[in-house]
Amino acid sequence: MTDTPSGLHPAAFTRANNDPDRSFYAGRGDSTQMDAGARTAVTALYQTALPATGVVLDLMAGTMSHLPAEAQLETVLGLDVNGKALEANIALTRRIEQDLNETPALDLPDDTLDAVCLCDGFAYLTNPLAVLEEVNRVLRPGAPFIITFSDNFIAQKAVALWQALEPADRTRLVTLLLDKAGFGDLDTGEVVPPEDLTAWNDTVHAVIGRKKLAA
């Protein structure tokens, strides 16, 4: 076998369950594996990292987009393989039913989005570099791509490499692929739940990249 465009072996992105994602997720409820506290932490991150207005795309949106209640966004696009989950997501103003593993190309114009979010979905991308390159294409120069994830995932659908890596190495993988896709100003961090907050157990890892400004 040859390497993927990311420079990693194709076997790195194989999955235990090869059933079509549409049918697999149609039989599930909310696909996120984050607990309520972790979701609150994602919302807090969005409060500081998202623009106050504009057009935002939530990739693999599921039933919740974790956007701050006070956000005054012009348009919130939600993309997911599960149409029922999209319909349940009340934060969205437009819904796109699409399997990124089958079709990584985004049917959106160049340089039009003010931010893109991907919460708790990176583990399931079988060709992540292609998706990241598409995100880079549709973002406006300087706009952020915010990727968050916890240490939990759906084992049947998470790719082999993601499952083999420790959390810190998963962050390094995301950073490496963002760099290969052309993003700059890469920033990483994590939010650990306070010891006295029993409703929150998951650490939230975040990686933010920005589309480079034109030279």
HURA-V115124 format. One record per residue. N is the residue number from 0. RES is the residue in three letters. PHI is phi as a letter, one per 20 degrees, with the letter a starting at -180 (NA if undefined). PSI is psi in degrees with one decimal (NA if undefined). OMEGA is omega in radians with two decimals (none if undefined). Layout:
((N & RES & PHI & PSI & OMEGA) (N & RES & PHI & PSI & OMEGA))
//
This chain:
((0 & MET & NA & 149.4 & 3.06) (1 & THR & e & 165.7 & 3.09) (2 & ASP & f & 158.4 & 3.00) (3 & THR & f & 168.8 & 3.06) (4 & PRO & g & -22.2 & 3.12) (5 & SER & f & -8.0 & -3.10) (6 & GLY & n & 3.9 & -3.14) (7 & LEU & d & 152.2 & -3.10) (8 & HIS & f & 139.2 & -3.13) (9 & PRO & g & -31.1 & 3.14) (10 & ALA & f & -20.0 & 3.13) (11 & ALA & f & -23.1 & -3.05) (12 & PHE & d & 23.9 & 3.01) (13 & THR & e & 161.1 & -3.09) (14 & ARG & c & 153.6 & -3.14) (15 & ALA & f & -34.7 & -3.11) (16 & ASN & d & 115.1 & -3.12) (17 & ASN & d & 13.4 & 3.02) (18 & ASP & f & 147.5 & 3.11) (19 & PRO & g & 135.9 & -3.11) (20 & ASP & g & -34.6 & -3.12) (21 & ARG & g & -46.1 & -3.12) (22 & SER & f & -36.1 & -3.13) (23 & PHE & f & -49.5 & -3.06) (24 & TYR & e & -19.2 & 3.10) (25 & ALA & f & -27.2 & -3.13) (26 & GLY & e & 5.7 & -3.13) (27 & ARG & d & 163.3 & 3.01) (28 & GLY & e & -123.4 & 3.10) (29 & ASP & f & 124.5 & -3.04) (30 & SER & e & -13.5 & -3.10) (31 & THR & f & 146.7 & 3.10) (32 & GLN & d & 7.3 & 3.13) (33 & MET & e & 144.1 & 3.04) (34 & ASP & e & 174.9 & -3.02) (35 & ALA & f & -38.7 & 3.13) (36 & GLY & f & -41.3 & 3.13) (37 & ALA & f & -38.5 & 3.11) (38 & ARG & f & -38.2 & 3.09) (39 & THR & f & -38.0 & 3.11) (40 & ALA & f & -38.3 & 3.09) (41 & VAL & f & -43.8 & 3.11) (42 & THR & g & -41.6 & 3.11) (43 & ALA & f & -39.0 & 3.08) (44 & LEU & f & -43.7 & 3.13) (45 & TYR & f & -32.6 & 3.13) (46 & GLN & g & -32.6 & -3.10) (47 & THR & e & -25.6 & -3.00) (48 & ALA & d & -23.7 & -3.13) (49 & LEU & e & 150.5 & 3.02) (50 & PRO & f & 156.5 & -3.11) (51 & ALA & f & -29.0 & -3.14) (52 & THR & c & 176.7 & 3.05) (53 & GLY & o & -161.8 & -3.07) (54 & VAL & d & 124.0 & -3.08) (55 & VAL & c & 139.8 & 3.04) (56 & LEU & d & 127.2 & 3.06) (57 & ASP & d & 108.0 & 3.14) (58 & LEU & e & 140.6 & -3.13) (59 & MET & l & 51.7 & -2.90) (60 & ALA & f & -35.3 & -3.08) (61 & GLY & m & -151.6 & -3.06) (62 & THR & e & -11.9 & -3.10) (63 & MET & c & 137.2 & 3.11) (64 & SER & d & -4.3 & 3.03) (65 & HIS & m & 22.0 & -3.12) (66 & LEU & f & 146.0 & 3.10) (67 & PRO & f & 143.0 & -3.11) (68 & ALA & f & -29.4 & -3.08) (69 & GLU & e & -0.4 & -3.11) (70 & ALA & f & 134.2 & 3.14) (71 & GLN & d & 56.0 & -3.07) (72 & LEU & f & 142.3 & -3.13) (73 & GLU & f & -45.9 & -3.11) (74 & THR & b & 136.0 & 3.02) (75 & VAL & d & 107.7 & 3.08) (76 & LEU & e & 135.0 & 3.07) (77 & GLY & c & 129.2 & 3.12) (78 & LEU & d & 131.1 & 3.13) (79 & ASP & a & 156.8 & 3.09) (80 & VAL & f & -18.8 & -3.06) (81 & ASN & d & 104.3 & -3.11) (82 & GLY & f & -36.4 & 3.14) (83 & LYS & f & -37.4 & 3.09) (84 & ALA & f & -41.1 & 3.11) (85 & LEU & f & -42.9 & -3.13) (86 & GLU & f & -30.0 & -3.13) (87 & ALA & f & -12.5 & -3.08) (88 & ASN & e & 101.9 & -3.02) (89 & ILE & f & -11.0 & 3.14) (90 & ALA & f & -16.2 & -2.99) (91 & LEU & e & 143.8 & 3.01) (92 & THR & d & -14.7 & 3.06) (93 & ARG & b & 140.2 & -3.06) (94 & ARG & c & 136.1 & -3.14) (95 & ILE & c & 112.2 & 3.10) (96 & GLU & e & 113.3 & -3.05) (97 & GLN & b & 140.8 & 3.05) (98 & ASP & e & 107.4 & -3.10) (99 & LEU & f & -22.9 & 3.11) (100 & ASN & f & -25.2 & 3.04) (101 & GLU & e & -40.6 & -3.07) (102 & THR & c & 91.1 & -3.14) (103 & PRO & f & -18.1 & -3.13) (104 & ALA & f & 137.1 & 3.12) (105 & LEU & e & 128.9 & -3.13) (106 & ASP & e & 63.7 & -3.11) (107 & LEU & c & 148.9 & -3.12) (108 & PRO & f & 160.2 & 3.06) (109 & ASP & f & 146.4 & 2.92) (110 & ASP & l & 46.7 & -3.07) (111 & THR & c & -14.2 & -3.06) (112 & LEU & d & 143.8 & -3.14) (113 & ASP & e & -13.7 & 3.06) (114 & ALA & a & 154.1 & 3.01) (115 & VAL & c & 138.2 & 3.11) (116 & CYS & d & 146.1 & 3.00) (117 & LEU & b & 101.9 & -3.08) (118 & CYS & d & 120.6 & 2.99) (119 & ASP & m & 36.3 & -3.12) (120 & GLY & c & -14.6 & -3.03) (121 & PHE & f & -33.6 & -3.09) (122 & ALA & g & -20.5 & -2.99) (123 & TYR & d & 1.6 & -3.11) (124 & LEU & e & 122.6 & -3.13) (125 & THR & e & -15.9 & 3.04) (126 & ASN & c & 67.7 & -3.00) (127 & PRO & f & -34.6 & -3.10) (128 & LEU & f & -40.6 & 3.12) (129 & ALA & f & -40.0 & 3.12) (130 & VAL & f & -44.0 & -3.13) (131 & LEU & f & -38.1 & 3.11) (132 & GLU & f & -37.0 & 3.08) (133 & GLU & f & -41.4 & 3.09) (134 & VAL & f & -43.0 & 3.13) (135 & ASN & f & -37.7 & -3.12) (136 & ARG & f & -42.5 & -3.00) (137 & VAL & e & -15.3 & 3.11) (138 & LEU & f & 150.4 & 2.98) (139 & ARG & f & 151.1 & 3.08) (140 & PRO & g & 132.4 & -3.14) (141 & GLY & n & -8.7 & -3.09) (142 & ALA & f & 150.1 & -3.04) (143 & PRO & e & 149.5 & 2.92) (144 & PHE & d & 114.5 & -3.01) (145 & ILE & d & 115.9 & -3.13) (146 & ILE & d & 126.1 & 3.11) (147 & THR & c & 151.0 & 3.10) (148 & PHE & a & 157.8 & 3.05) (149 & SER & d & -171.6 & 3.13) (150 & ASP & e & -1.8 & -3.12) (151 & ASN & d & 151.1 & 3.12) (152 & PHE & a & 165.2 & 3.08) (153 & ILE & e & 109.6 & -2.98) (154 & ALA & f & -33.8 & -3.10) (155 & GLN & f & -26.6 & -3.01) (156 & LYS & d & -14.7 & 3.08) (157 & ALA & f & 139.2 & -3.10) (158 & VAL & f & 157.6 & -3.02) (159 & ALA & g & -42.5 & -3.10) (160 & LEU & f & -43.1 & -3.14) (161 & TRP & g & -42.5 & -3.11) (162 & GLN & f & -28.7 & -3.10) (163 & ALA & f & -21.3 & -3.05) (164 & LEU & e & 151.5 & 2.96) (165 & GLU & f & 160.5 & -3.09) (166 & PRO & g & -43.2 & -3.14) (167 & ALA & f & -35.0 & 3.13) (168 & ASP & f & -28.4 & 3.03) (169 & ARG & f & -41.4 & 3.09) (170 & THR & f & -41.6 & 3.10) (171 & ARG & f & -38.4 & 3.11) (172 & LEU & f & -47.5 & 3.13) (173 & VAL & f & -43.4 & 3.14) (174 & THR & f & -43.5 & 3.11) (175 & LEU & g & -46.3 & -3.10) (176 & LEU & f & -35.4 & 3.04) (177 & LEU & f & -42.4 & 3.11) (178 & ASP & f & -44.2 & 3.13) (179 & LYS & f & -31.5 & -3.13) (180 & ALA & e & -4.0 & 3.05) (181 & GLY & o & 7.8 & 3.14) (182 & PHE & f & 155.1 & 3.07) (183 & GLY & c & -176.4 & 3.13) (184 & ASP & l & 45.9 & -3.07) (185 & LEU & f & 134.3 & -3.12) (186 & ASP & c & 136.7 & -3.14) (187 & THR & c & 157.3 & 3.09) (188 & GLY & a & 175.6 & 3.07) (189 & GLU & b & 153.8 & 3.10) (190 & VAL & d & 119.9 & -3.11) (191 & VAL & d & 135.2 & -3.12) (192 & PRO & f & 141.3 & 3.06) (193 & PRO & f & 149.4 & -3.09) (194 & GLU & f & -27.6 & -3.07) (195 & ASP & e & 4.4 & -3.14) (196 & LEU & d & 93.6 & -3.01) (197 & THR & f & -18.8 & -3.12) (198 & ALA & f & -4.2 & -3.10) (199 & TRP & c & 117.1 & -3.11) (200 & ASN & d & -22.2 & -3.00) (201 & ASP & e & 133.2 & 2.94) (202 & THR & f & 136.6 & 3.10) (203 & VAL & d & 121.8 & 3.08) (204 & HIS & d & 138.7 & -3.11) (205 & ALA & c & 140.2 & 3.01) (206 & VAL & c & 127.6 & 3.14) (207 & ILE & c & 128.1 & 3.02) (208 & GLY & c & 156.4 & 3.12) (209 & ARG & c & 143.6 & 3.04) (210 & LYS & f & 131.7 & -3.08) (211 & LYS & f & 144.7 & 3.07) (212 & LEU & f & 149.9 & 3.12) (213 & ALA & f & 140.8 & -3.12) (214 & ALA & f & NA & none))
//
